[in-house]
Amino acid sequence: MERDSERRAPDGRLDEFLHVVGQLAWRPDAGMQGVVDWLHRQLDTDIALIDSAGAVELSTPRFPEEVLGPLGPMLTRLATGRMASAVTEIGAVHLRLEAVGTESPRQVLVLAGPTGLSRRAASLASHTGSVISILHRARAADTALHGYQEKAHQLRVALFMALMAGDPVLARRMTTGAVPALLDCDRIRVHLLRCPPEDRDRLARAHQDSSGYHGRGLMVRCPVYDEHLICLIADDGGPRDGEGHDPGAPGGLGAALRELVGESPRYALGISGAHPLRATAEAYEQARHALAVAGNAPGRVAGYRGLEPLERLLPRDAAVGWARSFLRPLRSLPGVTLETTRLAMHFPRSGVAGLLGISRNTVTAHLKRAEDALGVDLREVRSRATVALALAITTLHQDAEPVAGGPAVPEVEALFHTQAVAAWAEGFLEPLDGAGHHRVRTTLRTWIETNTDAQRTARRLGNSRTTVAAHLRTAERLLNRDLLTTGSGVHDLVYALGLLGEIPLAPDRAP
């Protein structure tokens, strides 16, 4: 005889069930309790879902768990696939057991009541078990997809870091045969998108291809700055406008990024010049400078308009000789110390810790070893600028052969006695030459003299910190350099002011 609950209107029961399943679809973290509770309401039967280890995963409040002990052998046969379903009685309790899923070990749906189930009720229980199985498989597939997306992201970060280290060959080796198209191009541009952190994964997935890359591009969540999405895009060599893009190329990833910026006031985009793959680090620095300007630029998109980096203008042999001599004490230290020092020239210590997977205290310990070996204080901005210049020179000329019988290693100041370097310094600060920017230039000079401490700068100048920050923002826009967000333009500012005699340059070694 059918219970009253079994004679409910089919349409209403189906609507309720679809609503329960829909809630699970919209809430990936929700369990299967809603499905079990729905079946309990339909059959007036207590229910438990037994996991593959024989434990109760979830149940209705009055399910008699004491019956599970005697059911042990039967649960094992169902879980291992030797049975699909079973009916039994333990005392006054009528039990029906349904194996859930097709892959062993399986879960088991146990229904317990004072009477046995009708054929219709048993069929409904069986179908519900099938739905639970499908939902579990969907959850497993979703978990696997999430894992794949995270591993793909990790590989993209690794490729980006190899390119940042100037080693495209290592990047190719990491791909184990599935080489991304980006690594076959001659030149790239870095597009650095500032957006809400929660948007980065969605944007990267929207442009991801079946291989986990992005066509002729590579999109990477910045592992240091939560609001940055790094996009490396192959450059086709076409002409570029003032925003760093090809007016004749309406499609592609670059165009999609600019369209996103146009649609949302929370987005901004900085675009580097074109660089060889091994110069990805230089392209990234340019994109960071451009992004600092983009926030106040028309359309919030800016291409890099700065000068050549200083290390490219120095006399090659003398610069390489000085840099290698300066950094020679680091050779006796572990490789991770050198890498930590290199990254610390561009990122905060917490960011270096995240990039290398070590603690911030460990980063500090590595930097202390480097300081002791080099005889410098890396907390002092001019000392950091000296170390950063030496590292930039050795990276730029990493394949340079030692010059046999060459002159003695020069002091760093001797590298700057060229017309090109003098012109670079003058050109760097030229946007501040106007009378209206005299106070900005004074603020910059004082800011460097006070080791980039805005509070001390304000106190020395008799201004507020707000005024100092406003002057620094103005300087960012005029100089096309990031001074505040990441500080990547501070080293150039040190050398420009020092080369023009406005501040003393730091010595190679601390006295």
PLY file of the C-alpha trace (Angstrom):
ply
format ascii 1.0
element vertex 511
property float x
property float y
property float z
element edge 510
property int vertex1
property int vertex2
end_header
0.00 0.00 0.00
1.35 3.40 -0.98
1.90 6.01 1.69
0.23 9.44 1.36
3.61 10.99 0.66
4.05 8.76 -2.40
0.80 10.07 -3.96
1.93 13.70 -4.11
1.46 15.49 -7.40
4.39 14.44 -9.64
4.81 17.92 -11.09
5.10 19.52 -7.67
7.53 16.87 -6.47
9.68 17.31 -9.57
9.70 21.09 -9.19
10.83 20.76 -5.59
13.55 18.27 -6.50
14.87 20.44 -9.33
14.96 23.37 -6.94
17.05 21.34 -4.46
19.47 20.21 -7.18
19.63 23.76 -8.53
20.68 25.03 -5.12
23.57 22.56 -5.17
24.61 23.79 -8.61
24.68 27.41 -7.44
26.45 26.54 -4.19
29.44 24.32 -4.97
30.32 24.13 -1.26
26.88 22.74 -0.30
26.60 19.08 0.68
24.07 16.47 -0.40
21.98 16.91 2.75
19.30 18.75 0.77
18.80 15.77 -1.56
18.59 13.32 1.34
16.14 15.57 3.19
14.01 15.83 0.02
13.85 12.03 -0.30
12.96 11.77 3.38
10.02 14.12 2.84
8.81 12.08 -0.13
8.98 8.66 1.53
8.63 9.35 5.28
11.73 7.15 5.67
14.94 7.77 7.55
18.00 7.84 5.31
21.78 7.74 5.59
24.50 8.08 2.98
27.44 5.83 3.82
30.80 6.78 2.39
33.27 4.40 0.76
34.99 3.80 4.12
31.75 2.69 5.80
31.18 5.86 7.84
28.00 7.94 7.85
28.57 10.91 5.55
25.17 12.45 6.25
21.76 11.32 7.47
18.33 12.37 8.60
18.05 13.10 12.35
16.32 9.84 13.40
18.26 7.36 11.30
19.00 4.30 13.51
22.79 4.11 13.20
22.86 1.00 15.40
21.74 -1.08 12.39
24.95 -0.32 10.49
27.04 -2.74 12.55
25.15 -5.86 11.43
25.03 -4.44 7.89
28.85 -4.39 7.63
29.32 -7.37 5.27
26.44 -6.25 3.06
27.76 -2.68 2.89
31.14 -4.06 1.82
29.62 -6.08 -1.01
27.67 -3.05 -2.21
30.68 -0.72 -1.94
32.93 -3.10 -3.90
30.43 -3.56 -6.72
29.41 -7.16 -5.99
25.82 -6.05 -5.40
23.73 -3.17 -6.76
20.98 -3.12 -4.12
19.65 -5.18 -1.25
16.62 -5.47 1.05
16.78 -6.81 4.60
15.28 -6.49 8.08
16.99 -6.00 11.42
14.49 -6.40 14.21
11.51 -4.20 13.41
13.45 -2.03 10.99
12.97 -2.59 7.25
16.05 -1.60 5.27
16.77 -0.96 1.62
20.36 -0.39 0.45
21.28 1.18 -2.90
24.82 1.38 -4.23
25.59 4.91 -5.45
27.79 5.32 -8.50
29.68 2.91 -10.72
33.29 3.21 -9.57
34.47 1.22 -6.56
34.58 1.84 -3.71
31.05 3.18 -3.93
28.83 5.02 -1.52
25.69 3.33 -0.25
22.27 4.90 0.30
20.51 3.24 3.25
16.75 3.73 3.83
15.22 2.57 7.13
11.53 2.46 8.13
8.89 0.48 9.97
7.64 -1.07 6.72
9.19 -1.98 3.42
9.14 0.39 0.43
6.67 0.02 -2.40
7.95 -0.53 -5.92
7.41 3.15 -6.75
9.20 4.28 -3.58
12.09 1.89 -4.26
12.36 3.24 -7.81
12.41 6.81 -6.52
15.14 5.90 -4.03
17.19 4.26 -6.78
16.84 7.25 -9.09
17.77 9.59 -6.26
20.88 7.54 -5.67
21.76 7.97 -9.35
21.33 11.73 -9.05
23.59 11.78 -5.98
26.16 9.85 -8.00
25.96 12.35 -10.86
26.29 15.26 -8.46
29.34 13.67 -6.84
30.92 13.13 -10.24
30.18 16.73 -11.17
31.82 17.85 -7.93
34.85 15.65 -8.65
35.08 17.02 -12.18
34.83 20.56 -10.85
37.57 19.84 -8.30
39.76 18.32 -11.03
39.14 21.35 -13.26
40.05 23.70 -10.45
43.21 21.69 -9.85
44.06 21.84 -13.54
43.50 25.58 -13.65
45.75 26.08 -10.63
48.51 23.87 -12.06
48.24 25.69 -15.40
48.60 28.97 -13.53
51.63 27.67 -11.65
53.26 26.62 -14.92
52.55 30.02 -16.45
54.12 31.73 -13.44
57.17 29.48 -13.77
57.48 30.34 -17.48
57.14 34.04 -16.68
59.83 33.84 -14.00
62.18 32.01 -16.38
61.66 34.76 -18.95
62.16 37.40 -16.25
65.51 35.75 -15.51
66.39 36.12 -19.20
66.30 32.38 -19.95
63.86 31.51 -22.77
65.59 28.13 -23.22
64.71 27.16 -19.65
61.13 28.29 -20.29
60.93 25.94 -23.30
62.25 23.04 -21.25
59.54 23.60 -18.65
56.81 23.00 -21.22
57.87 19.36 -21.85
57.03 19.47 -25.54
53.84 21.58 -25.40
55.66 24.80 -26.23
53.40 27.88 -26.09
53.29 29.96 -29.25
54.67 32.92 -27.34
58.07 31.24 -27.03
58.36 31.02 -30.83
58.03 34.77 -31.35
60.94 37.18 -31.74
59.64 40.06 -29.65
56.97 40.65 -27.02
55.21 43.48 -25.26
54.08 43.28 -21.66
50.56 44.56 -21.00
50.05 45.12 -17.27
46.39 45.32 -16.32
45.25 46.75 -12.99
41.87 45.31 -12.03
40.01 44.01 -8.96
41.85 40.91 -7.65
38.75 38.73 -7.99
38.57 39.47 -11.73
41.99 38.10 -12.62
41.15 34.39 -12.76
37.98 35.05 -14.72
39.83 37.11 -17.31
42.65 34.60 -17.66
40.19 31.71 -18.11
38.15 33.65 -20.66
41.16 33.81 -23.01
42.73 30.45 -22.14
43.09 27.85 -24.89
43.00 24.06 -24.59
46.73 23.90 -23.83
46.44 26.18 -20.80
48.04 29.18 -22.51
46.50 32.17 -24.29
47.21 31.77 -27.98
50.22 33.96 -28.75
50.00 35.46 -25.28
50.56 34.46 -21.67
48.37 35.78 -18.84
49.66 35.46 -15.28
48.18 36.56 -11.98
50.93 38.67 -10.49
52.25 36.68 -7.51
53.20 39.90 -5.71
50.58 42.57 -6.43
47.00 41.35 -6.05
45.54 43.92 -8.47
47.92 43.13 -11.35
47.32 40.75 -14.25
50.49 40.34 -16.31
49.94 39.72 -20.01
52.83 38.89 -22.33
51.77 39.30 -25.96
53.74 38.48 -29.09
54.62 41.62 -31.05
54.05 41.60 -34.81
56.34 44.56 -35.43
53.59 46.86 -36.69
53.47 50.62 -36.01
52.19 51.71 -32.61
50.26 54.75 -31.49
50.77 56.74 -28.29
49.01 54.10 -26.24
51.33 51.36 -27.41
49.03 49.48 -29.77
48.64 48.93 -33.48
45.74 51.02 -34.83
45.22 48.54 -37.63
44.82 45.49 -35.38
41.21 45.42 -34.12
41.36 41.93 -32.63
43.64 39.97 -30.37
44.36 39.90 -26.67
45.76 43.45 -26.57
42.59 44.85 -28.10
40.48 42.82 -25.65
42.39 44.28 -22.70
41.91 47.84 -23.93
38.20 47.15 -24.41
37.98 45.94 -20.81
39.60 49.15 -19.59
37.14 51.19 -21.63
34.21 49.38 -20.02
35.28 49.64 -16.38
36.62 52.69 -14.50
38.31 50.29 -12.06
40.70 49.08 -14.77
43.94 50.62 -16.11
46.53 49.31 -18.56
50.26 49.95 -18.96
52.01 48.73 -22.12
55.74 48.26 -22.64
57.77 48.72 -25.77
58.70 45.69 -27.89
61.55 43.57 -26.52
63.24 40.23 -27.25
62.07 37.36 -25.07
65.25 37.41 -23.01
64.56 41.07 -22.14
61.16 40.29 -20.57
62.29 41.84 -17.27
62.97 45.15 -18.99
59.59 45.01 -20.74
57.89 44.29 -17.42
59.58 47.28 -15.78
58.41 49.50 -18.63
54.85 48.21 -18.24
54.96 48.99 -14.51
56.06 52.55 -15.25
53.37 52.93 -17.89
50.71 51.63 -15.50
51.66 54.29 -12.95
50.85 56.89 -15.60
47.77 55.13 -17.00
45.56 55.91 -14.02
45.51 59.60 -14.98
45.84 59.13 -18.75
42.97 59.51 -21.23
41.18 56.19 -21.40
43.37 54.87 -18.53
45.74 53.26 -21.08
49.37 54.32 -21.43
52.31 53.08 -23.44
55.83 53.43 -22.13
57.42 56.70 -23.26
60.54 56.77 -21.12
64.20 56.72 -22.09
66.52 53.79 -22.66
67.56 52.17 -19.35
70.81 53.52 -17.97
72.65 50.18 -18.16
72.31 50.16 -21.95
74.14 53.50 -22.25
77.23 52.66 -20.21
80.52 51.68 -21.91
80.09 47.91 -22.24
83.46 46.50 -21.23
84.00 48.91 -18.36
80.45 48.41 -17.07
80.70 44.62 -17.20
84.09 44.73 -15.46
82.76 46.94 -12.68
79.52 44.99 -12.19
81.23 41.59 -12.06
83.85 42.90 -9.66
81.20 44.52 -7.46
79.09 41.36 -7.30
82.01 38.91 -7.01
81.56 38.49 -3.21
78.12 36.96 -3.89
79.64 34.04 -5.79
80.54 32.25 -2.57
76.95 32.48 -1.31
74.09 30.05 -2.14
72.32 30.67 -5.43
69.08 31.42 -3.62
70.79 34.35 -1.89
71.68 35.91 -5.23
68.15 35.31 -6.55
66.63 36.76 -3.38
68.82 39.85 -3.76
67.91 40.25 -7.41
64.18 40.05 -6.71
64.46 42.39 -3.72
65.61 45.15 -6.08
62.17 45.10 -7.73
59.69 43.74 -5.16
58.94 44.19 -1.45
60.31 41.52 0.85
56.88 39.97 1.36
56.58 39.63 -2.42
60.01 38.01 -2.68
58.97 35.53 0.00
55.88 34.62 -1.99
57.80 34.27 -5.25
60.40 31.95 -3.75
58.09 30.06 -1.40
60.06 31.00 1.71
59.28 33.02 4.81
59.90 36.73 5.09
62.42 36.05 7.87
64.35 33.79 5.48
64.34 36.57 2.88
65.75 38.95 5.48
68.46 36.44 6.38
69.51 36.05 2.72
69.64 39.82 2.25
71.74 40.17 5.41
74.27 37.72 3.93
74.32 39.74 0.71
74.77 43.00 2.64
77.66 41.58 4.63
79.32 40.21 1.48
78.93 43.44 -0.52
79.49 45.86 2.33
76.27 47.79 1.67
73.04 48.57 3.49
70.14 47.46 1.30
67.74 49.51 3.40
69.40 52.66 1.98
67.96 53.68 -1.38
71.24 54.74 -3.00
72.93 51.50 -2.02
70.00 49.58 -3.48
70.34 51.61 -6.68
74.01 50.65 -6.93
73.29 46.94 -6.44
70.35 47.10 -8.87
72.55 48.70 -11.54
75.22 46.03 -11.14
72.63 43.25 -11.43
71.03 44.91 -14.46
74.40 45.16 -16.22
75.28 41.50 -15.60
71.84 40.41 -16.80
72.08 42.54 -19.94
75.59 41.30 -20.76
75.41 37.82 -19.26
77.12 36.29 -22.32
79.94 38.84 -22.46
83.46 37.37 -22.40
86.05 38.82 -20.04
88.29 41.34 -21.79
91.83 39.94 -21.78
94.47 42.45 -20.80
91.87 45.16 -20.27
92.20 48.16 -18.01
91.81 48.00 -14.26
88.26 47.74 -12.95
86.86 51.31 -12.69
84.88 52.84 -9.89
81.18 53.16 -10.65
81.39 56.94 -11.08
83.87 56.47 -13.94
81.15 54.74 -15.96
79.10 57.92 -16.12
81.60 60.22 -17.81
80.02 59.98 -21.26
77.83 62.32 -23.25
75.12 59.66 -23.60
74.82 59.25 -19.83
74.72 63.00 -19.24
72.04 63.37 -21.89
70.07 60.54 -20.26
70.06 62.27 -16.86
69.08 65.62 -18.36
66.35 64.03 -20.47
65.03 62.08 -17.50
64.47 65.20 -15.40
63.64 67.57 -18.27
59.85 67.35 -17.66
60.49 68.99 -14.26
62.40 71.95 -15.69
59.34 74.19 -15.94
58.93 76.84 -13.29
55.65 75.32 -12.20
57.41 72.09 -11.18
60.22 73.52 -9.07
58.56 72.40 -5.85
58.03 68.91 -7.27
61.74 68.64 -8.07
62.66 69.87 -4.60
60.35 67.28 -3.07
61.93 64.50 -5.14
65.43 65.51 -4.13
64.49 65.68 -0.45
62.58 62.39 -0.67
65.72 60.61 -1.89
67.89 62.36 0.71
65.52 61.12 3.45
65.65 57.55 2.08
62.15 57.79 0.51
60.54 58.51 3.88
57.51 60.70 3.15
57.10 61.75 6.79
60.70 62.96 7.08
60.41 64.65 3.69
57.32 66.54 4.79
58.97 67.56 8.08
62.13 68.82 6.36
60.17 70.82 3.77
57.54 72.07 6.19
54.77 70.40 4.18
52.14 67.79 4.92
52.47 64.15 3.88
49.51 64.75 1.59
51.42 67.47 -0.26
54.48 65.21 -0.56
52.35 62.38 -1.95
50.71 64.77 -4.44
54.13 65.94 -5.64
55.29 62.33 -6.06
52.17 61.48 -8.07
52.81 64.48 -10.28
56.40 63.32 -10.75
55.21 59.84 -11.73
53.06 61.32 -14.47
55.75 63.68 -15.75
58.67 61.25 -15.57
56.75 58.15 -16.71
58.08 56.27 -13.72
56.40 54.30 -10.92
57.66 55.79 -7.66
54.96 54.83 -5.15
52.94 51.76 -6.08
55.90 49.43 -6.64
58.80 51.87 -6.43
60.38 50.46 -9.57
61.39 53.91 -10.83
63.23 55.07 -7.72
66.64 53.75 -8.84
66.47 55.76 -12.08
65.56 58.85 -10.07
68.57 58.32 -7.80
70.96 58.19 -10.73
69.38 61.09 -12.62
69.63 63.38 -9.57
73.10 62.10 -8.74
74.49 62.50 -12.25
73.33 66.12 -12.31
74.99 66.78 -8.95
71.77 67.37 -7.00
72.47 64.54 -4.55
75.64 62.55 -3.81
75.79 59.08 -5.34
76.31 56.23 -2.88
79.81 54.73 -2.74
80.38 51.18 -4.05
81.06 49.91 -0.58
80.05 51.12 2.82
83.00 52.63 4.69
0 1
1 2
2 3
3 4
4 5
5 6
6 7
7 8
8 9
9 10
10 11
11 12
12 13
13 14
14 15
15 16
16 17
17 18
18 19
19 20
20 21
21 22
22 23
23 24
24 25
25 26
26 27
27 28
28 29
29 30
30 31
31 32
32 33
33 34
34 35
35 36
36 37
37 38
38 39
39 40
40 41
41 42
42 43
43 44
44 45
45 46
46 47
47 48
48 49
49 50
50 51
51 52
52 53
53 54
54 55
55 56
56 57
57 58
58 59
59 60
60 61
61 62
62 63
63 64
64 65
65 66
66 67
67 68
68 69
69 70
70 71
71 72
72 73
73 74
74 75
75 76
76 77
77 78
78 79
79 80
80 81
81 82
82 83
83 84
84 85
85 86
86 87
87 88
88 89
89 90
90 91
91 92
92 93
93 94
94 95
95 96
96 97
97 98
98 99
99 100
100 101
101 102
102 103
103 104
104 105
105 106
106 107
107 108
108 109
109 110
110 111
111 112
112 113
113 114
114 115
115 116
116 117
117 118
118 119
119 120
120 121
121 122
122 123
123 124
124 125
125 126
126 127
127 128
128 129
129 130
130 131
131 132
132 133
133 134
134 135
135 136
136 137
137 138
138 139
139 140
140 141
141 142
142 143
143 144
144 145
145 146
146 147
147 148
148 149
149 150
150 151
151 152
152 153
153 154
154 155
155 156
156 157
157 158
158 159
159 160
160 161
161 162
162 163
163 164
164 165
165 166
166 167
167 168
168 169
169 170
170 171
171 172
172 173
173 174
174 175
175 176
176 177
177 178
178 179
179 180
180 181
181 182
182 183
183 184
184 185
185 186
186 187
187 188
188 189
189 190
190 191
191 192
192 193
193 194
194 195
195 196
196 197
197 198
198 199
199 200
200 201
201 202
202 203
203 204
204 205
205 206
206 207
207 208
208 209
209 210
210 211
211 212
212 213
213 214
214 215
215 216
216 217
217 218
218 219
219 220
220 221
221 222
222 223
223 224
224 225
225 226
226 227
227 228
228 229
229 230
230 231
231 232
232 233
233 234
234 235
235 236
236 237
237 238
238 239
239 240
240 241
241 242
242 243
243 244
244 245
245 246
246 247
247 248
248 249
249 250
250 251
251 252
252 253
253 254
254 255
255 256
256 257
257 258
258 259
259 260
260 261
261 262
262 263
263 264
264 265
265 266
266 267
267 268
268 269
269 270
270 271
271 272
272 273
273 274
274 275
275 276
276 277
277 278
278 279
279 280
280 281
281 282
282 283
283 284
284 285
285 286
286 287
287 288
288 289
289 290
290 291
291 292
292 293
293 294
294 295
295 296
296 297
297 298
298 299
299 300
300 301
301 302
302 303
303 304
304 305
305 306
306 307
307 308
308 309
309 310
310 311
311 312
312 313
313 314
314 315
315 316
316 317
317 318
318 319
319 320
320 321
321 322
322 323
323 324
324 325
325 326
326 327
327 328
328 329
329 330
330 331
331 332
332 333
333 334
334 335
335 336
336 337
337 338
338 339
339 340
340 341
341 342
342 343
343 344
344 345
345 346
346 347
347 348
348 349
349 350
350 351
351 352
352 353
353 354
354 355
355 356
356 357
357 358
358 359
359 360
360 361
361 362
362 363
363 364
364 365
365 366
366 367
367 368
368 369
369 370
370 371
371 372
372 373
373 374
374 375
375 376
376 377
377 378
378 379
379 380
380 381
381 382
382 383
383 384
384 385
385 386
386 387
387 388
388 389
389 390
390 391
391 392
392 393
393 394
394 395
395 396
396 397
397 398
398 399
399 400
400 401
401 402
402 403
403 404
404 405
405 406
406 407
407 408
408 409
409 410
410 411
411 412
412 413
413 414
414 415
415 416
416 417
417 418
418 419
419 420
420 421
421 422
422 423
423 424
424 425
425 426
426 427
427 428
428 429
429 430
430 431
431 432
432 433
433 434
434 435
435 436
436 437
437 438
438 439
439 440
440 441
441 442
442 443
443 444
444 445
445 446
446 447
447 448
448 449
449 450
450 451
451 452
452 453
453 454
454 455
455 456
456 457
457 458
458 459
459 460
460 461
461 462
462 463
463 464
464 465
465 466
466 467
467 468
468 469
469 470
470 471
471 472
472 473
473 474
474 475
475 476
476 477
477 478
478 479
479 480
480 481
481 482
482 483
483 484
484 485
485 486
486 487
487 488
488 489
489 490
490 491
491 492
492 493
493 494
494 495
495 496
496 497
497 498
498 499
499 500
500 501
501 502
502 503
503 504
504 505
505 506
506 507
507 508
508 509
509 510
